[in-house]
Amino acid sequence: VFTSSEAFSESIPGIFKFKQGDYKDLANKIIEANKAGRLVYNEEARQYVEKNHNLNTLISKILSFYAS
């Protein structure tokens, strides 16, 4: 995933951050990731998303938010 959003942390597996609105930085990040062999299916990232962003987790977070 390539993103400029501050909502995403670079500590999340498979996240590549680039400067917002900077297409040259995005292009460079893609080139760097490709050269490093990092543009591959990422099971670790899939598991992270499944664990932290699944529907049950979302519902729990919503309920906790409105319960407080």
N, C-alpha and C positions, 0 to 999 in steps of 0.2 A: 504494500500500500504506500503510495506517495501522497503526502498531504502537507499543506501549509498551516493546517489548523492547530491552534495552541491547545485544543482539547485532547490532542493525542501526545503521548509521551514517546520519546525515542527508546525508552526502556521496553516498550512493547515489542515483542519479536515480530520482525517483518515490516516495521514502520520506517519509512524514509521521509525525513522532514526536509522541506525546501522553503526558501523565503517567499512569503506571500506576494503574488503578482510578478514574480521573477521567473519568467519562462526559461531564461538561460541557466539559472540555478537548478530548476527542475530537470532540464536536459542534462546538465552535468551530473546530477544525482543518479539519473537513469544510466548514464554511461558508466559511472563509477560502480554502481551495483552490478551491471552486466559484466564488467571486467573482473569484478571480484567473485563472479559466479553466484551472486545472491538473488538472481531473478529466477527462482525455482519455487515449486510448490513447498509451502512451509507448514508442516504438520504442527509444529510448536505454536505457531500463530493461530492456526485453526482451533487448537485446543484452548488457547487463551480466550479467544472470542467465545467459544462454546461455554466455557466456565464462567466468564465474567459478563457476558451479554446475552445469555439465553432468556427465554420468556419468563421462566420461574424466578430468576434473579431480578429481572425488571419489575415483575409484579410485586415482589417482596420490597424492593426499593421504593416503589410508588406507595405501597401501603404504609411503610415506615415513615415516609415523608408526611403523609396526611394524618398519621396517628400522633405525630408530635406537635 
